[in-house]
């Protein structure tokens, strides 16, 4: 199964290309120690929290970019 915003955060962190991509949209994705606390969540769920600062259009853009990594 390919990567998407429905992948778990910990799965995305383990993939170097995905982690680099997400770092652009969500600075601190790779380095913030609190990310370990949300590893079991999907990125879509994490992005739904207001603290993420991501809007639905950005989430869809991220989803398309993650899916493109696997092609």
Secondary structure, 3 states (H helix, E strand, C coil): CCCCCCCEHHHHHHCHHHHHHHHHHCCCCCCCHHHHHHCCCEHHHHHHCHHHCCCHHHHHHHHHHHHHHCC
